[in-house]
Amino acid sequence: LQLTYPSGTATAMLINSFHINSGAELAANQVECLGKYLSLSLVWSCFKWFFSGVGDACGFDNFPTLGLTLFKNTFYFDFSPTYVGCGLICPHIVNCSVLLGAIISWGFLWPFVSQHAGDWYPADLGSNDFKGLYGYKVFIAIAIILGDGLYNLVKIIAVTVKELCSNSSRHLNLPVVANVVDDEASEILLVKKKRDEVFLKDRIPLGFAVSGYVGLAAISTATIPLIFPPLKWYFVLCSYFIAPALAFCNSYGTGLTDWSLASTYGKIGLFIIASVVGTDGGVIAGLAACGVMMSIVSTAADLMQDFKTGYLTLSSAKSMSVSQLVGTAMGCIIAPLTFYPFWSAFDIGDPNGPYKAPYAVIFREMAILGIEGFAELPKYCLALCYGFFVAALIVNLLRDITPPKISQFIPIPMAMAVPFYIGAYFAIDMFVGTVILFVWERINRKDADDYAGAVASGLICG
C-alpha cells in the first residue's frame, strides 16, 4: 500500500473531496452535466438510427465526410458520441497515437500491400481470409501489441526487482535515532498512523486468504476441463501454481506505473499451452488457459488499486473484501444475463459490423499461430511483423530514454496497433474528442478538468 497506485489514489482523493462543501457542490454539478449530455447523446443516437441504411449503404454511420477516396480507406467521421466521449477521457497522446496508427496502416501500408494482390497473395480471396490482406492486418497488429507488451513486461519486472532490492537495503540500514520532525511532518505521520490503524484493524486473516485461493483452485481444476475438454486439469493446476508470482509482479508494476499487463501475462500462457497441446484442441486450450491466467493476474492488480483507495479513505479492509465478494457473486449472475441479449441482438465478431470484437480475433489467431507456426502467412507478412515488432520496442525505448518534454510527444505503440485491424473511422472520432478537450483546456482549464469526465461519460452512456 506504500506504492502510488495512481488510479486508486485519484479515486480516493475524489471521494474525500465529496465530504467538503465545495466537493459536494462540484459533484452535484458534475451529475447534472452528465445527465444533460447523456440525454443529448441518446436523442442523437435515436435520430441517427432513423437515417441509417442497410449495412454500409448510407446514413450518418457511413457518411463520406472526408471524401469518397478516404471513405474507401475507412477515413470518415461517423458521428459517434461514444468514440468522441472516449477521446475526451483518453489522454491526448493516446488519441494522437491511435490516429497516427490509422494513417500509417490505412493511409499508406494497406494501399501499398493491396497493390501487390496476385503476387504477395491470391487476388481472389475473401476480405476475411487470413491468407490475404486480412492476415497482414491481424498479424502486424499482433506484432505491435506483443512488442509493446514484452517491452513493458521486462521493464516493470526490472523496476520491481530494483525497488525490492532498494527496500531491502533500506530496512537493513534503519537509523537508530529518529530525527526531530516539524509540525507539518508530524501531522502527516499522524494521518498515516491513523490510516494504518484503521486498515490493519480489520485485516484479512492469512489462513482465510490461502484457503480461499486453494478452494478456488480446486473448483477451477475440477470444472474448467468439463467446460473446455482440451484444457486438461493439470494445465489449470499449473496455472494456479504460477499465477501468484505473476500476480505479484503485475500488482507491484501497477502500483508503480498504473499499467496492468494482465493481457501480456495471459499471452504467455496462451502460447505455451497452445504449443504443448498441439493441433488437437490447442486453440481452445490456449484461449482457456489465457482466460484463467488473466483473471487471476488482473484481479490481483485491481484489488490492490481498490485497497489503496480504501486505505486513503479510512475504509475497513474486511468490509471492502466482503463488498468485493458480493459484487463478484452479483457479476456471476448479471454478466451472463447482460451478455446473452447482446450476443443475440448483434452479430458479434463480424469484421464489417459495428461490434468487430478485435481482440477476440487477435487472441484466436495467436493461438493458431502457436500450434501451426508461420507457414500459412502471406508473402512478406512475417518480415513486416518482425519490422513492426522491433519498431514497437524502439519507440518504447525512446519514450523512456528521452527527456519528458520530448517523450510526451512520442506515440504509444499499443494504441497505434488497434486501428491497424479495426479501421480509421473511430480514430477520427477520438481525435475530434481530443481536439474539443484541447480547445476547452485553452479556454478554461479548470472547467475542463472538472467537467470533461462528466461530459464524456454522458456521451458514452447515452
C-alpha positions as a Markdown table, in Angstrom:
| # | Residue | x | y | z |
|---|---|---|---|---|
| 1 | Leu | 0.0 | 0.0 | 0.0 |
| 2 | Gln | 3.0 | 2.3 | 0.1 |
| 3 | Leu | 3.2 | 2.2 | -3.7 |
| 4 | Thr | 1.5 | 5.0 | -5.6 |
| 5 | Tyr | -1.3 | 3.2 | -7.4 |
| 6 | Pro | -2.2 | 6.4 | -9.3 |
| 7 | Ser | -5.8 | 5.4 | -10.2 |
| 8 | Gly | -6.6 | 4.2 | -6.7 |
| 9 | Thr | -5.1 | 7.4 | -5.2 |
| 10 | Ala | -7.0 | 9.6 | -7.6 |
| 11 | Thr | -10.3 | 7.8 | -6.8 |
| 12 | Ala | -9.6 | 8.3 | -3.0 |
| 13 | Met | -8.9 | 12.0 | -3.5 |
| 14 | Leu | -12.2 | 12.3 | -5.4 |
| 15 | Ile | -14.1 | 10.5 | -2.7 |
| 16 | Asn | -12.5 | 12.5 | 0.1 |
| 17 | Ser | -13.3 | 15.8 | -1.8 |
| 18 | Phe | -17.0 | 14.9 | -1.7 |
| 19 | His | -17.0 | 15.3 | 2.1 |
| 20 | Ile | -16.3 | 19.0 | 2.0 |
| 21 | Asn | -18.8 | 21.7 | 0.9 |
| 22 | Ser | -17.1 | 22.6 | -2.4 |
| 23 | Gly | -16.7 | 19.0 | -3.2 |
| 24 | Ala | -20.4 | 18.2 | -2.7 |
| 25 | Glu | -21.4 | 21.2 | -4.9 |
| 26 | Leu | -19.0 | 20.2 | -7.6 |
| 27 | Ala | -20.3 | 16.6 | -7.5 |
| 28 | Ala | -23.9 | 17.8 | -8.0 |
| 29 | Asn | -22.8 | 20.0 | -11.0 |
| 30 | Gln | -21.0 | 17.0 | -12.5 |
| 31 | Val | -24.1 | 14.8 | -12.1 |
| 32 | Glu | -26.2 | 17.5 | -13.8 |
| 33 | Cys | -23.7 | 17.8 | -16.6 |
| 34 | Leu | -23.6 | 14.0 | -17.1 |
| 35 | Gly | -27.4 | 13.8 | -17.3 |
| 36 | Lys | -27.6 | 16.6 | -19.8 |
| 37 | Tyr | -25.1 | 15.1 | -22.2 |
| 38 | Leu | -26.5 | 11.6 | -21.7 |
| 39 | Ser | -29.8 | 12.9 | -22.9 |
| 40 | Leu | -28.3 | 14.7 | -25.9 |
| 41 | Ser | -26.3 | 11.6 | -26.9 |
| 42 | Leu | -29.4 | 9.4 | -26.5 |
| 43 | Val | -31.6 | 11.7 | -28.7 |
| 44 | Trp | -28.8 | 12.0 | -31.3 |
| 45 | Ser | -28.4 | 8.2 | -31.5 |
| 46 | Cys | -32.1 | 7.7 | -32.0 |
| 47 | Phe | -32.1 | 10.4 | -34.7 |
| 48 | Lys | -29.1 | 8.6 | -36.4 |
| 49 | Trp | -30.9 | 5.3 | -36.3 |
| 50 | Phe | -33.9 | 6.7 | -38.3 |
| 51 | Phe | -31.5 | 7.7 | -41.1 |
| 52 | Ser | -29.3 | 4.5 | -41.1 |
| 53 | Gly | -29.2 | 2.4 | -44.2 |
| 54 | Val | -28.9 | -1.4 | -44.6 |
| 55 | Gly | -25.3 | -2.5 | -43.9 |
| 56 | Asp | -22.8 | 0.1 | -45.2 |
| 57 | Ala | -25.3 | 1.6 | -47.6 |
| 58 | Cys | -25.8 | 5.1 | -46.2 |
| 59 | Gly | -26.6 | 7.1 | -43.1 |
| 60 | Phe | -24.6 | 9.1 | -40.6 |
| 61 | Asp | -22.6 | 6.0 | -39.7 |
| 62 | Asn | -21.2 | 5.7 | -43.2 |
| 63 | Phe | -21.1 | 9.3 | -44.4 |
| 64 | Pro | -18.1 | 10.3 | -46.6 |
| 65 | Thr | -17.3 | 13.4 | -44.5 |
| 66 | Leu | -13.6 | 13.5 | -45.8 |
| 67 | Gly | -14.4 | 12.5 | -49.4 |
| 68 | Leu | -15.1 | 9.2 | -51.2 |
| 69 | Thr | -11.4 | 8.2 | -51.7 |
| 70 | Leu | -10.6 | 8.5 | -48.0 |
| 71 | Phe | -14.0 | 6.8 | -47.2 |
| 72 | Lys | -13.0 | 3.7 | -49.1 |
| 73 | Asn | -9.9 | 3.5 | -46.7 |
| 74 | Thr | -12.2 | 4.0 | -43.6 |
| 75 | Phe | -11.3 | 7.6 | -43.1 |
| 76 | Tyr | -14.5 | 9.3 | -42.2 |
| 77 | Phe | -16.3 | 10.8 | -39.2 |
| 78 | Asp | -19.2 | 8.5 | -38.2 |
| 79 | Phe | -20.8 | 10.9 | -35.7 |
| 80 | Ser | -20.4 | 8.5 | -32.8 |
| 81 | Pro | -20.9 | 10.1 | -29.4 |
| 82 | Thr | -19.3 | 7.0 | -27.8 |
| 83 | Tyr | -15.9 | 7.5 | -29.5 |
| 84 | Val | -16.0 | 11.3 | -29.2 |
| 85 | Gly | -16.5 | 10.7 | -25.4 |
| 86 | Cys | -13.6 | 8.2 | -25.4 |
| 87 | Gly | -11.5 | 11.0 | -27.0 |
| 88 | Leu | -12.5 | 13.4 | -24.2 |
| 89 | Ile | -11.4 | 10.8 | -21.5 |
| 90 | Cys | -8.2 | 9.4 | -23.0 |
| 91 | Pro | -5.0 | 11.5 | -22.8 |
| 92 | His | -4.1 | 13.5 | -25.9 |
| 93 | Ile | -1.1 | 11.2 | -26.6 |
| 94 | Val | -3.4 | 8.1 | -26.8 |
| 95 | Asn | -5.8 | 9.7 | -29.2 |
| 96 | Cys | -3.0 | 11.1 | -31.4 |
| 97 | Ser | -1.3 | 7.6 | -31.3 |
| 98 | Val | -4.5 | 6.0 | -32.5 |
| 99 | Leu | -4.8 | 8.5 | -35.3 |
| 100 | Leu | -1.1 | 8.0 | -36.3 |
| 101 | Gly | -1.6 | 4.3 | -36.4 |
| 102 | Ala | -4.6 | 4.7 | -38.6 |
| 103 | Ile | -2.7 | 7.0 | -41.0 |
| 104 | Ile | 0.3 | 4.5 | -41.2 |
| 105 | Ser | -1.9 | 1.5 | -41.8 |
| 106 | Trp | -4.9 | 2.6 | -43.8 |
| 107 | Gly | -3.3 | 5.6 | -45.3 |
| 108 | Phe | -0.1 | 4.0 | -46.6 |
| 109 | Leu | 0.6 | 0.4 | -45.6 |
| 110 | Trp | -2.7 | -1.4 | -46.7 |
| 111 | Pro | -3.0 | 0.5 | -50.0 |
| 112 | Phe | 0.7 | -0.5 | -50.7 |
| 113 | Val | 0.1 | -4.1 | -49.9 |
| 114 | Ser | -3.2 | -4.1 | -51.9 |
| 115 | Gln | -1.2 | -3.1 | -55.0 |
| 116 | His | 0.6 | -6.5 | -54.8 |
| 117 | Ala | -2.5 | -8.6 | -54.8 |
| 118 | Gly | -1.9 | -11.5 | -57.1 |
| 119 | Asp | 1.8 | -11.5 | -56.3 |
| 120 | Trp | 2.1 | -11.5 | -52.5 |
| 121 | Tyr | -1.2 | -13.2 | -52.0 |
| 122 | Pro | -4.0 | -14.6 | -54.2 |
| 123 | Ala | -6.2 | -11.7 | -55.5 |
| 124 | Asp | -9.5 | -13.6 | -55.4 |
| 125 | Leu | -9.5 | -14.2 | -51.6 |
| 126 | Gly | -12.4 | -13.0 | -49.4 |
| 127 | Ser | -12.0 | -9.9 | -47.2 |
| 128 | Asn | -11.7 | -12.1 | -44.1 |
| 129 | Asp | -9.2 | -14.7 | -45.4 |
| 130 | Phe | -6.0 | -14.8 | -43.3 |
| 131 | Lys | -4.0 | -15.8 | -46.3 |
| 132 | Gly | -4.7 | -12.4 | -47.9 |
| 133 | Leu | -4.8 | -8.7 | -46.8 |
| 134 | Tyr | -6.7 | -9.6 | -43.7 |
| 135 | Gly | -3.8 | -11.7 | -42.5 |
| 136 | Tyr | -1.4 | -8.7 | -42.8 |
| 137 | Lys | -3.9 | -6.5 | -40.7 |
| 138 | Val | -4.3 | -9.0 | -37.9 |
| 139 | Phe | -0.7 | -10.3 | -37.5 |
| 140 | Ile | 1.0 | -6.9 | -37.8 |
| 141 | Ala | -1.3 | -5.6 | -35.1 |
| 142 | Ile | -0.4 | -8.7 | -33.0 |
| 143 | Ala | 3.3 | -8.0 | -33.6 |
| 144 | Ile | 3.0 | -4.4 | -32.4 |
| 145 | Ile | 0.9 | -5.4 | -29.3 |
| 146 | Leu | 3.4 | -8.2 | -28.4 |
| 147 | Gly | 6.4 | -5.8 | -28.9 |
| 148 | Asp | 4.8 | -3.2 | -26.6 |
| 149 | Gly | 3.7 | -5.8 | -24.1 |
| 150 | Leu | 7.0 | -7.6 | -23.9 |
| 151 | Tyr | 9.0 | -4.3 | -23.5 |
| 152 | Asn | 6.7 | -3.2 | -20.7 |
| 153 | Leu | 6.8 | -6.6 | -19.1 |
| 154 | Val | 10.6 | -6.7 | -18.9 |
| 155 | Lys | 10.7 | -3.0 | -17.9 |
| 156 | Ile | 8.2 | -3.5 | -15.0 |
| 157 | Ile | 9.9 | -6.7 | -13.7 |
| 158 | Ala | 13.2 | -4.8 | -13.7 |
| 159 | Val | 11.7 | -1.9 | -11.9 |
| 160 | Thr | 10.0 | -4.3 | -9.4 |
| 161 | Val | 13.3 | -6.1 | -8.7 |
| 162 | Lys | 15.2 | -2.8 | -8.3 |
| 163 | Glu | 12.6 | -1.4 | -5.9 |
| 164 | Leu | 12.5 | -4.7 | -3.8 |
| 165 | Cys | 16.3 | -4.6 | -3.6 |
| 166 | Ser | 16.4 | -1.0 | -2.5 |
| 167 | Asn | 13.7 | -1.6 | 0.1 |
| 168 | Ser | 15.7 | -4.5 | 1.5 |
| 169 | Ser | 18.8 | -2.3 | 1.8 |
| 170 | Arg | 16.8 | 0.5 | 3.4 |
| 171 | His | 15.5 | -1.9 | 6.0 |
| 172 | Leu | 19.0 | -3.2 | 6.8 |
| 173 | Asn | 20.2 | 0.3 | 7.4 |
| 174 | Leu | 17.4 | 1.8 | 9.6 |
| 175 | Pro | 18.5 | 4.8 | 11.7 |
| 176 | Val | 18.8 | 4.2 | 15.4 |
| 177 | Val | 17.8 | 7.7 | 16.5 |
| 178 | Ala | 14.8 | 9.3 | 14.8 |
| 179 | Asn | 15.2 | 12.9 | 13.5 |
| 180 | Val | 13.1 | 15.7 | 15.0 |
| 181 | Val | 10.2 | 16.5 | 12.7 |
| 182 | Asp | 8.3 | 19.8 | 12.4 |
| 183 | Asp | 4.6 | 20.2 | 13.0 |
| 184 | Glu | 3.6 | 19.6 | 9.3 |
| 185 | Ala | 5.6 | 16.4 | 9.1 |
| 186 | Ser | 4.2 | 15.3 | 12.5 |
| 187 | Glu | 0.7 | 15.9 | 11.2 |
| 188 | Ile | 1.4 | 13.8 | 8.1 |
| 189 | Leu | 2.8 | 11.0 | 10.3 |
| 190 | Leu | -0.3 | 11.1 | 12.5 |
| 191 | Val | -2.6 | 10.8 | 9.4 |
| 192 | Lys | -0.5 | 7.9 | 8.2 |
| 193 | Lys | -0.6 | 6.2 | 11.6 |
| 194 | Lys | -4.4 | 6.6 | 11.7 |
| 195 | Arg | -4.8 | 5.1 | 8.2 |
| 196 | Asp | -2.5 | 2.2 | 9.2 |
| 197 | Glu | -4.6 | 1.5 | 12.4 |
| 198 | Val | -7.9 | 1.6 | 10.6 |
| 199 | Phe | -6.8 | -0.5 | 7.7 |
| 200 | Leu | -5.0 | -3.1 | 9.7 |
| 201 | Lys | -7.6 | -3.3 | 12.5 |
| 202 | Asp | -9.8 | -5.5 | 10.2 |
| 203 | Arg | -7.1 | -7.2 | 8.3 |
| 204 | Ile | -7.9 | -10.3 | 6.3 |
| 205 | Pro | -6.5 | -13.4 | 8.1 |
| 206 | Leu | -3.8 | -15.1 | 6.1 |
| 207 | Gly | -5.4 | -18.5 | 6.6 |
| 208 | Phe | -8.7 | -17.3 | 5.1 |
| 209 | Ala | -6.8 | -15.9 | 2.1 |
| 210 | Val | -4.8 | -19.0 | 1.5 |
| 211 | Ser | -7.8 | -21.4 | 2.0 |
| 212 | Gly | -9.9 | -19.2 | -0.3 |
| 213 | Tyr | -7.3 | -19.4 | -3.1 |
| 214 | Val | -6.8 | -23.1 | -2.6 |
| 215 | Gly | -10.6 | -23.6 | -2.7 |
| 216 | Leu | -11.0 | -21.6 | -5.9 |
| 217 | Ala | -8.1 | -23.5 | -7.5 |
| 218 | Ala | -9.8 | -26.8 | -6.6 |
| 219 | Ile | -13.1 | -25.7 | -8.1 |
| 220 | Ser | -11.4 | -24.4 | -11.3 |
| 221 | Thr | -9.3 | -27.5 | -11.7 |
| 222 | Ala | -12.4 | -29.7 | -11.4 |
| 223 | Thr | -14.8 | -27.6 | -13.5 |
| 224 | Ile | -12.9 | -25.8 | -16.3 |
| 225 | Pro | -11.8 | -29.1 | -18.0 |
| 226 | Leu | -15.5 | -30.0 | -18.1 |
| 227 | Ile | -16.3 | -26.7 | -20.0 |
| 228 | Phe | -13.1 | -26.8 | -22.2 |
| 229 | Pro | -12.1 | -30.5 | -22.5 |
| 230 | Pro | -8.8 | -29.8 | -24.4 |
| 231 | Leu | -7.6 | -27.9 | -21.3 |
| 232 | Lys | -6.6 | -30.8 | -19.0 |
| 233 | Trp | -6.9 | -30.4 | -15.2 |
| 234 | Tyr | -3.1 | -30.4 | -14.8 |
| 235 | Phe | -2.8 | -27.4 | -17.0 |
| 236 | Val | -5.3 | -25.5 | -14.8 |
| 237 | Leu | -3.4 | -26.6 | -11.7 |
| 238 | Cys | -0.1 | -25.4 | -13.1 |
| 239 | Ser | -1.7 | -22.0 | -14.0 |
| 240 | Tyr | -2.8 | -21.6 | -10.3 |
| 241 | Phe | 0.8 | -22.5 | -9.1 |
| 242 | Ile | 2.4 | -20.0 | -11.4 |
| 243 | Ala | -0.2 | -17.2 | -11.2 |
| 244 | Pro | 0.7 | -15.9 | -7.7 |
| 245 | Ala | 4.2 | -14.9 | -8.7 |
| 246 | Leu | 2.9 | -13.2 | -11.9 |
| 247 | Ala | 0.1 | -11.6 | -9.9 |
| 248 | Phe | 2.6 | -10.1 | -7.5 |
| 249 | Cys | 4.7 | -8.7 | -10.4 |
| 250 | Asn | 1.6 | -7.3 | -12.1 |
| 251 | Ser | 0.3 | -5.7 | -8.8 |
| 252 | Tyr | 3.7 | -4.2 | -8.0 |
| 253 | Gly | 4.1 | -2.9 | -11.5 |
| 254 | Thr | 0.6 | -1.4 | -11.5 |
| 255 | Gly | 1.4 | 0.3 | -8.2 |
| 256 | Leu | 4.5 | 1.9 | -9.7 |
| 257 | Thr | 3.2 | 2.7 | -13.2 |
| 258 | Asp | -0.7 | 2.4 | -13.2 |
| 259 | Trp | -0.2 | 0.0 | -16.1 |
| 260 | Ser | -1.7 | -3.5 | -15.7 |
| 261 | Leu | -0.1 | -6.1 | -18.1 |
| 262 | Ala | -2.5 | -8.9 | -17.4 |
| 263 | Ser | -3.1 | -9.4 | -21.1 |
| 264 | Thr | 0.7 | -9.9 | -21.7 |
| 265 | Tyr | 0.9 | -12.5 | -18.9 |
| 266 | Gly | -2.2 | -14.1 | -20.5 |
| 267 | Lys | -0.5 | -14.2 | -23.9 |
| 268 | Ile | 2.5 | -16.1 | -22.4 |
| 269 | Gly | 0.2 | -18.8 | -21.0 |
| 270 | Leu | -1.7 | -18.8 | -24.4 |
| 271 | Phe | 1.4 | -19.5 | -26.5 |
| 272 | Ile | 2.8 | -22.1 | -24.0 |
| 273 | Ile | -0.4 | -24.1 | -23.6 |
| 274 | Ala | -1.4 | -23.9 | -27.3 |
| 275 | Ser | 2.0 | -25.2 | -28.4 |
| 276 | Val | 2.1 | -28.0 | -25.8 |
| 277 | Val | -1.4 | -29.3 | -26.6 |
| 278 | Gly | -0.9 | -29.0 | -30.4 |
| 279 | Thr | -3.4 | -29.3 | -33.2 |
| 280 | Asp | -5.8 | -31.5 | -31.2 |
| 281 | Gly | -7.6 | -28.7 | -29.3 |
| 282 | Gly | -4.7 | -26.4 | -28.8 |
| 283 | Val | -6.6 | -23.3 | -29.8 |
| 284 | Ile | -9.3 | -23.8 | -27.2 |
| 285 | Ala | -6.9 | -24.9 | -24.6 |
| 286 | Gly | -4.6 | -21.9 | -25.1 |
| 287 | Leu | -7.5 | -19.4 | -25.0 |
| 288 | Ala | -9.0 | -21.0 | -21.9 |
| 289 | Ala | -5.6 | -21.0 | -20.2 |
| 290 | Cys | -5.2 | -17.4 | -21.2 |
| 291 | Gly | -8.5 | -16.6 | -19.6 |
| 292 | Val | -7.6 | -18.3 | -16.3 |
| 293 | Met | -4.2 | -16.6 | -16.1 |
| 294 | Met | -5.6 | -13.1 | -17.0 |
| 295 | Ser | -8.4 | -13.5 | -14.5 |
| 296 | Ile | -6.0 | -14.1 | -11.6 |
| 297 | Val | -3.4 | -11.6 | -12.6 |
| 298 | Ser | -5.7 | -8.7 | -13.4 |
| 299 | Thr | -7.9 | -9.3 | -10.3 |
| 300 | Ala | -4.8 | -9.0 | -8.1 |
| 301 | Ala | -3.9 | -5.6 | -9.5 |
| 302 | Asp | -7.5 | -4.4 | -9.4 |
| 303 | Leu | -7.9 | -5.4 | -5.8 |
| 304 | Met | -4.7 | -3.6 | -4.8 |
| 305 | Gln | -5.9 | -0.5 | -6.6 |
| 306 | Asp | -9.2 | -0.8 | -4.6 |
| 307 | Phe | -7.3 | -1.4 | -1.3 |
| 308 | Lys | -5.2 | 1.7 | -1.9 |
| 309 | Thr | -8.4 | 3.7 | -2.3 |
| 310 | Gly | -9.8 | 2.1 | 0.9 |
| 311 | Tyr | -6.5 | 2.8 | 2.8 |
| 312 | Leu | -6.7 | 6.5 | 1.9 |
| 313 | Thr | -10.4 | 6.9 | 2.7 |
| 314 | Leu | -10.1 | 5.1 | 6.1 |
| 315 | Ser | -12.2 | 2.2 | 5.0 |
| 316 | Ser | -12.2 | -1.3 | 6.6 |
| 317 | Ala | -10.2 | -3.9 | 4.6 |
| 318 | Lys | -12.6 | -6.6 | 5.7 |
| 319 | Ser | -15.7 | -4.5 | 4.6 |
| 320 | Met | -14.0 | -4.0 | 1.2 |
| 321 | Ser | -13.4 | -7.7 | 0.9 |
| 322 | Val | -17.0 | -8.5 | 1.7 |
| 323 | Ser | -18.1 | -5.9 | -0.9 |
| 324 | Gln | -15.8 | -7.4 | -3.5 |
| 325 | Leu | -17.3 | -10.9 | -2.8 |
| 326 | Val | -20.8 | -9.6 | -3.1 |
| 327 | Gly | -20.0 | -7.8 | -6.3 |
| 328 | Thr | -18.4 | -10.9 | -7.7 |
| 329 | Ala | -21.4 | -13.0 | -6.9 |
| 330 | Met | -23.7 | -10.5 | -8.5 |
| 331 | Gly | -21.5 | -10.4 | -11.5 |
| 332 | Cys | -21.7 | -14.1 | -11.9 |
| 333 | Ile | -25.5 | -13.6 | -12.5 |
| 334 | Ile | -25.7 | -10.2 | -14.1 |
| 335 | Ala | -22.9 | -10.6 | -16.6 |
| 336 | Pro | -24.3 | -13.7 | -18.4 |
| 337 | Leu | -27.8 | -12.2 | -18.4 |
| 338 | Thr | -26.4 | -9.0 | -19.9 |
| 339 | Phe | -24.2 | -10.8 | -22.4 |
| 340 | Tyr | -26.9 | -13.1 | -23.8 |
| 341 | Pro | -29.2 | -10.5 | -25.2 |
| 342 | Phe | -26.2 | -8.6 | -26.5 |
| 343 | Trp | -24.9 | -11.7 | -28.2 |
| 344 | Ser | -28.4 | -12.5 | -29.6 |
| 345 | Ala | -29.2 | -9.0 | -30.9 |
| 346 | Phe | -25.9 | -8.2 | -32.7 |
| 347 | Asp | -23.5 | -10.1 | -35.0 |
| 348 | Ile | -20.5 | -10.1 | -32.6 |
| 349 | Gly | -17.2 | -10.6 | -34.4 |
| 350 | Asp | -18.4 | -9.6 | -37.9 |
| 351 | Pro | -15.5 | -7.7 | -39.5 |
| 352 | Asn | -17.9 | -5.5 | -41.3 |
| 353 | Gly | -20.3 | -4.9 | -38.4 |
| 354 | Pro | -20.3 | -2.4 | -35.5 |
| 355 | Tyr | -19.0 | -5.0 | -33.0 |
| 356 | Lys | -15.9 | -6.4 | -34.6 |
| 357 | Ala | -14.5 | -7.8 | -31.3 |
| 358 | Pro | -11.0 | -7.1 | -32.5 |
| 359 | Tyr | -9.1 | -8.7 | -29.6 |
| 360 | Ala | -11.1 | -11.9 | -29.8 |
| 361 | Val | -9.9 | -12.3 | -33.4 |
| 362 | Ile | -6.3 | -11.3 | -32.4 |
| 363 | Phe | -6.1 | -13.8 | -29.5 |
| 364 | Arg | -7.6 | -16.6 | -31.6 |
| 365 | Glu | -5.0 | -16.0 | -34.3 |
| 366 | Met | -2.3 | -16.0 | -31.6 |
| 367 | Ala | -3.4 | -19.5 | -30.5 |
| 368 | Ile | -3.5 | -20.7 | -34.1 |
| 369 | Leu | 0.0 | -19.3 | -34.6 |
| 370 | Gly | 1.1 | -21.1 | -31.5 |
| 371 | Ile | 0.2 | -24.5 | -32.9 |
| 372 | Glu | 0.6 | -24.1 | -36.7 |
| 373 | Gly | 3.6 | -21.8 | -37.0 |
| 374 | Phe | 4.2 | -19.1 | -39.6 |
| 375 | Ala | 3.9 | -21.2 | -42.8 |
| 376 | Glu | 0.4 | -20.2 | -43.6 |
| 377 | Leu | 1.1 | -16.4 | -43.6 |
| 378 | Pro | 1.0 | -14.5 | -46.9 |
| 379 | Lys | 4.3 | -13.4 | -48.6 |
| 380 | Tyr | 6.4 | -10.9 | -46.6 |
| 381 | Cys | 3.9 | -10.8 | -43.8 |
| 382 | Leu | 6.3 | -12.3 | -41.3 |
| 383 | Ala | 9.1 | -9.8 | -42.4 |
| 384 | Leu | 6.6 | -6.9 | -41.8 |
| 385 | Cys | 5.7 | -8.4 | -38.4 |
| 386 | Tyr | 9.4 | -8.5 | -37.4 |
| 387 | Gly | 9.8 | -4.9 | -38.5 |
| 388 | Phe | 6.8 | -3.6 | -36.6 |
| 389 | Phe | 7.8 | -5.7 | -33.5 |
| 390 | Val | 11.2 | -4.1 | -33.4 |
| 391 | Ala | 9.7 | -0.7 | -34.1 |
| 392 | Ala | 7.4 | -1.1 | -31.1 |
| 393 | Leu | 10.5 | -1.9 | -28.9 |
| 394 | Ile | 12.4 | 1.1 | -30.3 |
| 395 | Val | 9.5 | 3.5 | -29.8 |
| 396 | Asn | 9.0 | 2.4 | -26.2 |
| 397 | Leu | 12.8 | 2.7 | -25.6 |
| 398 | Leu | 12.7 | 6.3 | -27.0 |
| 399 | Arg | 9.8 | 7.1 | -24.7 |
| 400 | Asp | 11.9 | 6.0 | -21.7 |
| 401 | Ile | 15.3 | 7.5 | -22.5 |
| 402 | Thr | 14.3 | 10.9 | -23.9 |
| 403 | Pro | 13.5 | 13.9 | -21.6 |
| 404 | Pro | 9.8 | 14.3 | -20.6 |
| 405 | Lys | 9.4 | 17.4 | -22.8 |
| 406 | Ile | 10.2 | 15.2 | -25.8 |
| 407 | Ser | 8.8 | 11.8 | -24.7 |
| 408 | Gln | 5.3 | 13.3 | -24.2 |
| 409 | Phe | 5.1 | 13.6 | -27.9 |
| 410 | Ile | 6.3 | 10.1 | -28.8 |
| 411 | Pro | 3.3 | 7.8 | -29.7 |
| 412 | Ile | 2.2 | 4.7 | -27.7 |
| 413 | Pro | 2.6 | 1.5 | -29.8 |
| 414 | Met | -0.2 | -0.3 | -28.1 |
| 415 | Ala | -2.7 | 2.5 | -29.1 |
| 416 | Met | -1.3 | 2.6 | -32.6 |
| 417 | Ala | -1.9 | -1.1 | -33.1 |
| 418 | Val | -5.7 | -1.1 | -32.7 |
| 419 | Pro | -6.7 | 0.8 | -35.9 |
| 420 | Phe | -4.4 | -1.5 | -37.9 |
| 421 | Tyr | -7.2 | -4.1 | -37.7 |
| 422 | Ile | -10.4 | -2.1 | -36.9 |
| 423 | Gly | -10.1 | 0.8 | -39.3 |
| 424 | Ala | -9.5 | 4.6 | -39.2 |
| 425 | Tyr | -13.1 | 5.8 | -38.5 |
| 426 | Phe | -13.0 | 5.5 | -34.7 |
| 427 | Ala | -9.6 | 7.2 | -34.7 |
| 428 | Ile | -11.2 | 10.2 | -36.4 |
| 429 | Asp | -14.0 | 10.3 | -33.8 |
| 430 | Met | -11.5 | 10.1 | -30.9 |
| 431 | Phe | -9.3 | 12.8 | -32.4 |
| 432 | Val | -12.4 | 15.1 | -32.6 |
| 433 | Gly | -12.9 | 14.4 | -28.9 |
| 434 | Thr | -9.3 | 15.3 | -28.1 |
| 435 | Val | -9.5 | 18.5 | -30.2 |
| 436 | Ile | -12.6 | 19.6 | -28.3 |
| 437 | Leu | -10.8 | 18.9 | -25.0 |
| 438 | Phe | -7.6 | 20.7 | -26.2 |
| 439 | Val | -9.6 | 23.8 | -27.1 |
| 440 | Trp | -11.6 | 23.6 | -23.9 |
| 441 | Glu | -8.5 | 23.4 | -21.8 |
| 442 | Arg | -7.1 | 26.5 | -23.5 |
| 443 | Ile | -10.3 | 28.5 | -22.9 |
| 444 | Asn | -11.0 | 27.3 | -19.3 |
| 445 | Arg | -8.6 | 24.7 | -17.8 |
| 446 | Lys | -10.4 | 24.4 | -14.5 |
| 447 | Asp | -13.8 | 23.7 | -16.1 |
| 448 | Ala | -12.2 | 21.2 | -18.5 |
| 449 | Asp | -10.6 | 19.4 | -15.5 |
| 450 | Asp | -13.9 | 19.4 | -13.6 |
| 451 | Tyr | -16.4 | 18.5 | -16.2 |
| 452 | Ala | -14.7 | 16.7 | -19.2 |
| 453 | Gly | -15.1 | 13.4 | -17.5 |
| 454 | Ala | -18.8 | 14.0 | -16.8 |
| 455 | Val | -19.4 | 15.1 | -20.4 |
| 456 | Ala | -17.5 | 12.1 | -21.8 |
| 457 | Ser | -19.4 | 9.7 | -19.5 |
| 458 | Gly | -22.7 | 11.2 | -20.6 |
| 459 | Leu | -21.9 | 10.9 | -24.3 |
| 460 | Ile | -20.8 | 7.2 | -23.8 |
| 461 | Cys | -23.7 | 6.2 | -21.6 |
| 462 | Gly | -26.3 | 7.9 | -23.9 |
